[in-house]
Amino acid sequence: MANESSSSSSRVSFFKAQFALRISVIAFSLAAIITTVTTKQTLQEYGMAEEFDYRGSPPTRKEIGSNSHPQNYFQLFLVDLVMAILSIAGCAAVTGEKYLAKNGQGISFLKIWSPYCSRAQKFCHRMFIPLVLSYLSFLCMFGLALMAAHKLKVQIHNS
């Protein structure tokens, strides 16, 4: 009797943890997308206006596209694993954007992408928020994949 109560309590705790992580993924992803899309800064240099926003950067557009989301445990595990992989792709994109913004890219005598964080500091500081939120979203998705894998292992072991 006590074992059934413990098993029922464990199932409820597992469900609550999964629910909390899924809500966190949605919240972190939406916050990262909204922050990325709304972060803008316009600079006046030499009489010309230069605008910094997410539309000017292919890596950031990829990050926005990767922050999206959808019961047999194997299917749940696969969905969570695929979403974790897509989340880490978004993390890589926003990390690449942050690196290029700070350091630029190119051969020493030919700058292909000039660093602009020294000029657009507000934009660069604000772009740190989606970076953190994207990694939090990935960690939640990875945790969900691990939880689904554990539940699948337990289910197979008990069969």
MOWOCOR-V259851 format. One record per pair of residues at least 24 apart in sequence whose ideal C-beta (glycine too) atoms are under 6 Angstrom apart, sorted by sequence separation. I is the first residue (numbers start at 1). GAP is how many residues later the second one is. D is the distance in whole Angstrom. If there is no record, write none. Layout:
BEGIN
((I | GAP | D) (I | GAP | D))
END
This chain:
BEGIN
((36 | 24 | 6) (66 | 24 | 3) (63 | 27 | 4) (36 | 28 | 6) (63 | 30 | 4) (33 | 31 | 5) (62 | 31 | 4) (63 | 31 | 4) (98 | 33 | 6) (33 | 34 | 5) (59 | 34 | 4) (32 | 35 | 6) (94 | 36 | 6) (59 | 37 | 5) (60 | 37 | 5) (94 | 37 | 5) (29 | 38 | 4) (59 | 38 | 4) (57 | 40 | 5) (94 | 40 | 5) (91 | 43 | 5) (90 | 44 | 5) (91 | 44 | 5) (91 | 47 | 5) (87 | 50 | 5) (88 | 50 | 5) (87 | 51 | 4) (87 | 54 | 5) (84 | 57 | 4) (83 | 58 | 5) (84 | 58 | 5) (84 | 61 | 5) (80 | 64 | 4) (81 | 64 | 5) (80 | 65 | 4) (52 | 68 | 4) (80 | 68 | 5) (52 | 71 | 4) (77 | 71 | 4) (76 | 72 | 5) (77 | 72 | 5) (73 | 75 | 6) (77 | 75 | 6) (43 | 76 | 6) (73 | 78 | 5) (74 | 78 | 6) (41 | 79 | 5) (73 | 79 | 4) (41 | 81 | 5) (41 | 82 | 4) (73 | 82 | 6) (39 | 84 | 6) (39 | 87 | 4) (39 | 88 | 6) (35 | 94 | 5) (36 | 94 | 5) (35 | 95 | 5) (32 | 98 | 4) (32 | 101 | 4) (31 | 102 | 5) (32 | 102 | 5) (28 | 105 | 5) (28 | 108 | 5) (29 | 108 | 5) (28 | 109 | 4) (25 | 112 | 5) (25 | 115 | 4) (24 | 116 | 5) (25 | 116 | 6) (21 | 119 | 5) (21 | 122 | 6) (21 | 123 | 5))
END
